[in-house]
Amino acid sequence: MYNNRYDIEGCRNTAREANIQYHPEFNDGYKKFKYFLESLVANGHAMTFYKFSDGEYLFQKGVSDGSTSKGRRDTNLGADVMDLSLFRDGIHKNDYYMVECYEQAHKEFQECFPDTQPIPAEYPYGLIANKWLFETFKGQIGIIGAKEKLELIQELLEYQEYRDYLGIDKFEDYISVPQKYACDDIEATDKMVKEQLQNATSKIFIEGIGHAKQALLWKMKEYHPAVYLSVGSGVCAVAGVQDCIGRPYFADWKNYRIKDYDYSKIDIWRDTGLEDIIWLEK
């Protein structure tokens, strides 16, 4: 159901939570959030914005279900048997926290962060979907995500049509992590991220590395001073594999894909409808 109480310009929200959103200062907060990001980047500040959702909640509780289950995207062990100490410690070391604006999400958030006032997680979704982030930080923005998706993004950006769609020619840095089971050897994943970030030049990064961020996001600004913004499935959108109907504010997003590309090597959480795909000829 589409609910326009909390419109963000240039995009629509048809996610199932759209009709239960509530935030008393959503629209004013959105404007302030954009200004805040611009100010942080312009002044060279290093900050992390951690995004919390039901998956993060289950991971912190050590419950194997969905994305936290054995053999899924993040772990081949399962959250119920992993040593979660680095993850549980790491989430409390970020600068700002974000969660979607509906009751159950806030209830789970407050259980984990009882003294923290969150920013709506819908903001970064919208800023990817309407491409404001790319327009505003062109020449300054990097991306952190699964290796295979970042390779796909680089191939997509070889096409002028896609460069025109995003409004950028390239990301300044591509910081990759393993697509599968990045949480199982978090020290090795940490080392991989550190080595790449130490050579980075971007002033702001969008990040989508799943549950590995719970242990690693807070460290990134130590490896390279920048703004680190968790956008979750926003990285999937840039890779052309977004669930446009189910993810907040991506209803009008177009998944650009390359004909004859081997998409079997891309971990797609939930595929979109064919009407959301624009095919590019190799």
C-alpha positions in Angstrom: 0.0 0.0 0.0 1.3 3.4 -1.0 1.2 6.1 1.7 2.4 9.6 0.8 2.5 10.9 4.3 6.3 10.7 4.2 7.2 11.4 0.6 10.8 11.9 -0.4 11.2 13.8 -3.6 12.1 11.7 -6.7 11.0 8.4 -5.3 8.1 6.3 -4.0 7.7 3.9 -1.2 5.6 0.8 -1.7 7.2 -1.4 0.9 4.9 -3.2 3.2 5.8 -0.8 6.1 4.8 2.3 4.1 1.3 2.5 5.7 2.6 2.1 9.3 5.4 4.7 9.2 5.3 7.3 11.9 7.8 10.1 12.6 6.6 13.5 13.9 9.4 15.5 12.1 10.1 13.3 9.1 10.1 15.9 6.4 12.0 18.6 8.4 14.4 15.9 9.6 15.1 14.8 6.0 16.1 18.3 5.0 18.3 18.6 8.1 19.9 15.3 7.4 20.9 16.3 3.9 22.4 19.5 5.1 24.2 17.6 7.9 25.8 15.3 5.4 26.9 18.2 3.2 28.4 19.9 6.2 30.3 16.9 7.4 31.8 16.2 4.0 32.7 19.9 3.4 34.5 20.1 6.7 36.3 16.8 6.4 34.7 15.2 9.4 34.9 11.4 9.9 31.6 9.9 11.1 29.8 6.6 11.0 26.0 6.1 10.4 24.9 2.6 11.5 21.7 1.2 10.1 19.7 -1.1 12.4 16.9 -3.5 11.3 15.3 -6.8 12.2 18.3 -8.7 10.8 20.7 -6.8 13.1 18.4 -7.4 16.0 18.4 -11.2 15.4 22.1 -11.2 15.0 22.7 -9.4 18.2 20.4 -11.8 20.0 22.2 -14.8 18.5 19.1 -16.1 16.7 19.5 -17.9 13.4 16.7 -16.9 11.1 16.7 -15.4 7.6 19.9 -13.5 7.0 21.4 -14.8 10.3 20.9 -18.4 9.4 23.7 -20.9 8.6 24.5 -21.0 4.9 22.9 -17.7 4.1 24.6 -14.5 2.9 26.5 -13.5 6.1 27.5 -16.7 7.8 28.0 -20.4 7.2 28.0 -21.0 10.9 24.7 -19.4 12.1 24.3 -16.6 14.6 23.3 -19.1 17.3 26.8 -20.7 17.4 29.0 -17.8 16.5 31.2 -15.8 18.9 29.4 -12.5 18.6 31.5 -10.5 21.1 33.2 -8.3 18.5 29.8 -7.6 16.8 28.0 -6.9 20.1 30.8 -4.6 21.1 31.2 -2.9 17.8 27.7 -1.6 17.3 27.9 0.6 20.3 31.0 2.5 19.0 29.4 4.3 16.0 28.5 8.0 15.9 24.9 7.9 14.7 22.2 5.3 14.5 19.4 4.8 12.0 16.2 2.6 12.0 13.0 2.6 10.0 10.0 4.5 11.3 7.6 1.9 12.4 6.7 0.6 15.9 8.3 -2.9 15.8 11.6 -1.6 14.4 11.7 1.1 17.1 10.9 -1.4 19.8 13.8 -3.7 18.8 16.1 -0.7 18.4 15.3 0.7 21.9 15.9 -2.8 23.4 19.5 -2.7 22.0 20.1 1.1 22.3 17.8 2.3 25.1 19.4 5.8 25.4 19.9 6.6 21.7 17.6 8.7 19.5 17.8 7.3 16.0 17.7 8.9 12.5 15.1 7.5 10.1 16.8 4.8 8.0 14.4 5.8 5.2 16.6 8.9 4.6 19.6 7.1 3.1 17.3 4.8 1.1 15.6 7.8 -0.4 19.0 9.6 -1.1 20.1 6.6 -3.1 16.8 6.2 -4.9 16.5 9.8 -6.0 20.3 9.9 -6.6 20.9 13.0 -4.4 24.0 11.3 -2.9 25.6 10.9 -6.3 24.7 14.3 -7.6 25.8 16.1 -4.4 29.1 14.2 -3.8 30.2 13.5 -7.4 33.9 13.0 -7.4 34.0 12.4 -3.6 32.0 9.3 -3.1 33.1 5.7 -2.7 31.3 2.4 -2.2 31.8 -0.5 0.2 30.2 -3.9 -0.6 30.5 -7.5 -1.8 33.3 -8.0 -4.3 31.1 -9.5 -7.0 28.6 -6.7 -6.8 31.3 -4.0 -7.0 32.8 -5.7 -10.0 29.3 -5.7 -11.6 28.9 -2.0 -10.7 32.2 -1.2 -12.4 31.0 -3.0 -15.6 27.7 -1.2 -15.5 29.4 2.2 -15.3 31.2 1.4 -18.6 27.9 2.2 -20.2 27.1 5.9 -20.8 23.4 5.2 -20.3 24.0 4.0 -16.8 26.4 6.8 -16.0 23.7 9.2 -17.1 21.2 7.4 -14.9 23.3 7.6 -11.7 24.7 11.0 -12.5 28.4 9.9 -11.9 31.1 8.4 -14.1 32.6 6.3 -11.3 33.0 5.8 -7.6 36.3 7.1 -6.3 36.9 3.9 -4.3 35.6 0.4 -4.5 36.1 -1.3 -1.1 35.2 -5.0 -1.3 34.4 -7.8 1.2 33.6 -11.4 0.5 30.1 -11.8 -0.8 29.6 -14.9 1.3 30.3 -15.6 4.9 32.2 -12.3 5.6 31.3 -12.7 9.3 32.8 -16.1 9.9 36.4 -14.8 9.9 35.7 -11.2 10.9 39.4 -10.5 11.6 40.3 -11.5 8.0 37.5 -9.3 6.7 38.7 -6.5 8.9 42.2 -6.8 7.6 40.9 -6.8 4.0 38.9 -3.6 4.6 41.7 -1.8 6.4 44.3 -2.5 3.6 41.9 -1.1 1.0 40.8 2.0 3.0 44.3 3.0 3.8 44.7 3.9 0.1 41.3 5.5 -0.3 40.6 9.1 -1.3 36.8 9.4 -0.9 35.2 11.8 1.5 32.0 9.8 1.9 31.2 6.2 1.4 27.9 4.3 1.0 28.2 0.9 2.8 26.3 -2.3 2.3 28.3 -5.3 3.8 25.5 -7.0 5.8 26.1 -8.0 9.3 29.9 -7.6 9.0 29.3 -3.9 9.6 28.3 -4.6 13.1 31.9 -5.4 14.0 33.6 -3.2 11.4 31.8 0.0 10.6 33.0 2.0 13.6 36.6 1.1 12.7 36.5 2.4 9.1 37.0 6.0 10.0 40.2 5.1 11.8 41.5 3.4 8.6 40.5 6.4 6.4 38.8 9.6 7.7 35.5 10.0 5.9 31.7 9.8 6.4 30.5 6.2 6.3 26.7 5.9 5.6 25.1 2.5 5.9 22.6 2.1 3.0 22.0 -1.7 3.2 20.3 -2.8 0.0 21.1 0.6 -1.6 24.2 -1.1 -2.8 22.0 -3.8 -4.4 20.2 -1.0 -6.2 23.4 0.4 -7.7 24.3 -3.1 -8.8 20.9 -3.4 -10.6 19.6 -6.2 -8.3 17.3 -4.3 -6.0 13.9 -5.5 -4.8 12.2 -2.3 -6.0 8.7 -3.1 -4.6 9.7 -4.5 -1.2 12.5 -2.0 -0.3 11.5 1.4 1.0 11.5 4.3 -1.5 12.8 2.2 -4.5 9.4 1.7 -6.3 10.5 3.9 -9.2 14.1 2.6 -9.3 15.3 0.9 -12.5 17.6 -2.1 -12.3 20.0 -1.8 -15.1 21.4 -5.1 -16.2 23.8 -6.3 -18.8 22.6 -8.9 -21.3 24.5 -12.2 -21.2 26.2 -11.2 -17.9 26.6 -14.2 -15.6 24.2 -13.1 -12.8 24.5 -16.6 -11.2 27.6 -15.3 -9.4 25.6 -12.4 -7.8 23.9 -13.1 -4.5 20.4 -11.7 -5.1 18.3 -11.6 -1.9 15.0 -11.1 -3.7 14.6 -10.4 -7.4 12.5 -7.6 -8.8 9.8 -7.7 -11.4 10.7 -7.6 -15.1 9.1 -4.2 -15.4 11.9 -2.7 -13.2 14.7 -4.0 -15.5 16.5 -2.1 -18.3 18.8 -4.3 -20.3 22.1 -3.1 -21.7 23.6 -4.7 -24.7 27.2 -6.0 -24.3 
